[in-house]
Amino acid sequence: MTTTEMSRQASVKPSTSRGVDLKLEVIVIPVSDVDLAKSFYAGLGWRLDADFASGPDYRVVQFTPPGSACAVIFGTNVTSAAPGSAQGLYLIVSDLAAARKELLGRGVKVSEPFHDAGGNFTGPDEPYLFGSRRVDGVDPERRSYRSFASFSDPDGNGWLLQEVTERLPGRVEPAGTCFTSLFELAAALRRAASAHGEHEKRGGGHDDHWADWYAAYIVREQSGEPLPS
């Protein structure tokens, strides 16, 4: 996400009206070898939801990444798109280093961390969205949305790991904050603990109301509201 887009989105006020829910649930990715793709995505630790066939000319396989509400499907005669043409598929993580370590441990070739420093992209790696230039290493200020790593499936469909710890304002309603896994909650608690340690230093002693402070920090971080100090 570019700085311009982040600024634009941050200035947009959330709608006060609500219509019909539109839940993005499935993304189709084009592959050439269904069994090879199935083996790869199973190797990522993703949940196999379905593998249905209707004769020799139709088959659909569905996987869901851990903690995701959206699944991916691929198969035989599922899409006419060229195998490997799906690029910029985002996987949001709260800890980029931990996510890379997990994938590397599963034998997946993952790029080194990189961040966006603007300019025109001319490198040999898979295209980075918005034509921005990749710079080695995580974002120096460790800002949310700015640090990435990438990997591809056997056909070359390109995935991006994006580290998000603090959401843009209006992205998540405070009353709707939630965690979909123990890992995500544990990571949020670690960040709250670190921030609370600084809070106690400023206060000069132990905070008896630390649980309330943790709760406020976690909810505000996820919903993009000002963090407690």
C-alpha positions in Angstrom: 0.0 0.0 0.0 1.5 3.3 -1.0 1.8 6.4 1.2 -0.7 8.2 -1.0 -3.3 5.5 -0.7 -2.8 5.1 3.0 -3.3 8.9 3.5 -6.4 8.8 1.2 -7.9 5.9 3.0 -7.2 7.3 6.5 -9.1 10.5 5.5 -12.2 8.5 4.4 -14.9 8.4 7.1 -16.5 5.0 7.6 -20.1 4.7 6.4 -22.8 5.1 9.1 -25.3 3.1 7.1 -25.2 -0.6 6.5 -26.5 -2.6 3.6 -26.2 -6.2 2.6 -23.0 -8.0 3.9 -20.6 -8.8 1.1 -18.1 -11.2 2.4 -15.1 -12.0 0.2 -14.8 -15.8 0.7 -13.0 -17.3 -2.3 -10.2 -16.3 -4.7 -9.5 -18.4 -7.8 -5.8 -19.1 -8.7 -4.8 -20.7 -12.0 -2.5 -23.7 -11.9 -1.3 -26.2 -14.5 -0.9 -29.3 -12.3 -3.7 -29.7 -9.7 -2.0 -32.4 -7.7 1.3 -30.5 -7.5 -0.5 -27.4 -6.4 -2.5 -29.4 -3.8 0.7 -30.8 -2.4 2.3 -27.3 -2.2 -0.6 -25.6 -0.4 -1.0 -28.6 1.9 2.7 -28.2 2.7 2.1 -24.6 3.7 -0.1 -25.9 6.6 -3.3 -24.6 5.0 -6.6 -26.4 5.7 -7.9 -28.6 2.9 -11.6 -27.8 2.7 -12.6 -29.7 -0.5 -11.4 -31.8 -3.4 -14.3 -32.5 -5.7 -14.3 -33.9 -9.2 -17.1 -34.4 -11.7 -15.7 -36.6 -14.3 -12.2 -36.2 -15.9 -12.9 -32.7 -17.1 -13.7 -30.9 -13.9 -12.1 -30.7 -10.5 -12.0 -28.1 -7.8 -9.7 -28.0 -4.7 -10.1 -25.5 -1.9 -7.7 -24.5 0.8 -8.0 -21.9 3.6 -4.9 -20.2 5.1 -4.7 -20.3 9.0 -6.8 -17.5 10.5 -8.3 -16.4 7.2 -12.0 -16.0 6.4 -11.1 -16.2 2.6 -10.1 -19.4 0.9 -8.5 -20.1 -2.5 -9.6 -22.6 -5.1 -7.9 -24.1 -8.1 -8.5 -27.1 -10.3 -9.3 -28.4 -13.7 -11.5 -26.1 -15.9 -12.0 -23.8 -12.9 -10.6 -20.7 -14.7 -9.3 -19.8 -18.1 -6.6 -17.6 -16.7 -3.0 -18.6 -17.6 -1.3 -20.6 -14.8 0.9 -18.4 -12.7 -0.8 -15.2 -13.7 -2.2 -14.4 -10.3 0.1 -11.9 -8.6 0.0 -9.7 -5.5 -2.0 -12.1 -3.4 -1.7 -10.6 0.1 -1.3 -12.6 3.3 -1.5 -10.3 6.3 0.7 -11.3 9.3 1.3 -9.6 12.6 4.9 -10.8 12.8 6.8 -10.9 9.5 9.9 -12.7 11.0 7.8 -15.4 12.6 5.8 -15.9 9.4 9.0 -16.2 7.3 10.5 -18.7 9.8 7.3 -20.8 9.7 7.4 -21.0 5.9 11.1 -21.6 5.6 10.7 -24.4 8.1 8.2 -26.0 5.7 10.7 -25.8 2.9 9.2 -22.8 1.1 11.5 -20.4 -0.7 10.6 -17.0 0.8 12.3 -13.8 -0.1 14.2 -11.7 2.4 12.1 -8.9 4.0 11.8 -5.8 2.0 10.0 -2.4 2.2 8.7 0.2 -0.2 10.9 3.3 -0.8 9.0 4.6 -3.8 10.4 5.2 -7.3 10.2 2.8 -10.3 10.6 -0.9 -9.8 13.4 -2.4 -12.0 14.5 -5.5 -10.1 14.2 -9.1 -11.2 11.8 -10.2 -8.5 8.1 -10.7 -9.0 6.3 -7.4 -9.7 5.5 -5.4 -6.5 2.1 -3.7 -6.7 1.9 0.0 -7.7 5.3 -0.2 -9.5 7.1 0.8 -6.3 10.7 -0.1 -5.6 11.7 -2.8 -3.2 14.4 -2.0 -0.6 16.1 -4.7 1.4 15.1 -5.1 5.0 11.9 -4.3 7.0 10.6 -0.7 7.2 13.2 1.2 9.3 10.4 2.6 11.5 8.6 -0.7 11.5 5.4 1.0 10.4 2.3 -1.1 9.9 1.6 -2.0 6.2 5.2 -1.3 5.1 7.2 -4.5 5.5 6.9 -7.4 3.1 8.3 -10.8 2.0 7.2 -12.8 -1.0 7.0 -16.4 -2.3 5.5 -18.2 -5.2 3.7 -21.5 -5.8 5.0 -24.0 -8.4 3.3 -22.2 -11.3 4.6 -18.8 -10.2 1.4 -17.4 -8.7 2.9 -14.7 -6.4 2.1 -14.2 -2.7 3.0 -11.3 -0.5 3.4 -11.4 3.3 2.5 -8.0 4.6 3.1 -7.1 8.3 0.1 -5.3 9.8 0.0 -4.5 13.5 -2.0 -1.3 13.6 -5.0 -0.8 11.3 -5.8 2.4 9.6 -8.6 4.4 11.3 -12.1 3.2 10.3 -10.8 -0.1 9.0 -12.1 -2.1 12.0 -14.9 -1.0 14.3 -13.8 -1.1 18.0 -16.8 -3.3 18.9 -15.8 -5.7 16.1 -12.2 -6.4 17.1 -11.4 -10.0 17.2 -8.5 -12.5 16.8 -8.8 -15.6 14.7 -6.0 -17.6 16.2 -4.0 -18.0 19.4 -0.9 -16.8 17.5 -2.4 -13.5 16.6 -3.7 -12.8 20.1 -0.3 -13.8 21.6 1.5 -11.4 19.2 -0.9 -8.6 20.2 -0.3 -9.3 23.9 3.5 -9.1 23.4 3.2 -5.7 21.8 0.9 -4.5 24.5 3.3 -5.8 27.2 6.2 -4.0 25.6 4.2 -0.7 25.4 2.9 -1.2 28.9 6.5 -1.5 30.2 7.2 1.9 28.9 4.0 3.2 30.4 5.0 1.9 33.9 8.4 3.5 33.5 6.8 6.9 32.9 4.5 6.3 35.8 7.3 5.3 38.1 5.9 2.0 39.4 3.6 -1.0 39.0 0.2 -0.4 37.3 -2.5 -2.3 39.2 -4.9 -1.7 36.3 -2.6 -3.3 33.7 -5.3 -5.6 32.4 -7.5 -2.7 31.5 -4.5 -1.0 29.9 -3.7 -4.1 27.8 -7.3 -4.4 26.7 -7.5 -0.8 25.6 -4.2 -1.0 23.8 -5.1 -4.2 21.8 -8.5 -2.9 20.8 -7.2 0.6 19.8 -4.3 -0.9 17.9 -6.6 -3.2 15.8 -9.2 -0.5 15.2 -6.7 2.3 14.3 -7.6 4.6 17.3 -4.9 6.6 19.2 -3.0 4.2 21.5 -2.9 4.7 25.3 0.3 6.3 26.6 
